[in-house]
Amino acid sequence: MSSASEDQISAAVDSAEEVQDPLDDLPARIEVDPGAPFAPEMLEALVALRQEDRALFEDLRTQLERAGCRVTALDESLADEAGDNSSRGPKQVDLLVELVREAELFHSPDGTTFTDLVVNGYRET
């Protein structure tokens, strides 16, 4: 390789912009902008990090939680971004709410609380 080519390569490297990871300082940015982790480019970067390096993702997620990020909402957004929600069933809270809607609540004279549910066509208390 000629000296001129090496000089051109060296000049190109020196003038190149440093590409910054969009996740750098994300926990600190939450203090100013609580919605920062939910920006489309952040969600995309977080999904990629979760797939590439789960340990690093979990460490960052813990930092985000400590900084005040609503990680449950973030997890839902990440699942939407990754297309993971289609394979998930109903959440436990949704199942519990449905059970309560179908239940008959009552109590005995001494104040003991009971619930009647119909399971497989039979009443269970």
N, C-alpha and C positions, 0 to 999 in steps of 0.2 A: 504494500500500500504506500502511495506517495505521501510526502510530507503535507502537500496541499490537501489531500483527502483527509488525512488525520486532523488537520487544522479545521476543516469544514465540520467534521464530526464533533470535534471538541467544542467548536462554537455553537453547534446545534444543541449539544447537551447543556452547555452553560446558559443558553437563552431559553431553554425549555421551562415551562411553568411546572411548579410542583403540584401534583394532584393530591388534594387533601381528602382524606376519608371523611365522608359526610357524618359519620358517627363520632368523630373526634369531639370531645367536650360536650357531648349531648346531655349528660346529667347536669352540667353547669348551665346549659342553655334553658333548661326547664324552669329555673328560677325567674327568668325574664319572659319566657314564652312556654307556658304549660302545654301548648298544642304542638310544640316542635316534633315530638316523636311520632305524631300522627300525620305529618306531612307526607305526601305520596313518595317522595324520594327517600325519606327516612324509613318508611314502612318497607319499601323495596330493599333497602340496604340491610335492615334488620332481618327480613326473611332470608336474604342471602347469607348473612352471618350465621343465623340459626342452622341453616343447612350445611355450611362449610365448617363451622367450629362451634359446636353446641356448648362447650365449656366457656368459651369467651362470650358467647351470647348470654348464657345464664349469669355470668359475672356482670355484664353490662345491664341486664334486666334488674339485678339486685341493686345496682347503683342508681338506676332510674327510679326504682321503688323508694329508695332512701331519699332521693331528691324530691319526692312528692308526686311522681307519675302514677296515674291510675293504671296499674299493670294489668288488671282484669280486662279493662276496656282495650288496653294495648294488645293483649293476647287475642281478643276477639277481632281487632282490626288486622292483626298479623294473619290470623286464620282466614279472614276474608281475602286479604291480599294474596295469600298462597293458594287459595281455593280449597282449603281444608274443611270448611263447614259442611260440605255436602255429605261427608261420611260420618259426621257426628250425629248422635241421637239427641233426644231432648235432654236438657240439663236436669240435674237432680231437683233443683228448686221448682222447675216447671212440673215435674212429676208429683212433687209434694203438694203444690197448689192444686193440682187436679184431684188428688186424693182427698184433700180437705173439702173441696167443692162437693164431692160425692158422699162425704161422711156425715153422720148424725152424731152430734156432740150432746152429752148429758152428764149429770152427776148424781151421785147417791145422796141421801139425806145428810150423811156425815161430811159431804164436800168432795169425796173422791171423784175424779173426772174419768169419764169413759168415752169411747168412740165406737160407733157401729159402722162397719164397712161391709159391703156385699162383695164377697170374693168367690168367683166361680159359681155364682148363683146362690150362695149361702151367706147368711148374715154372721159376721164375726164381730165380737166385742173386744 
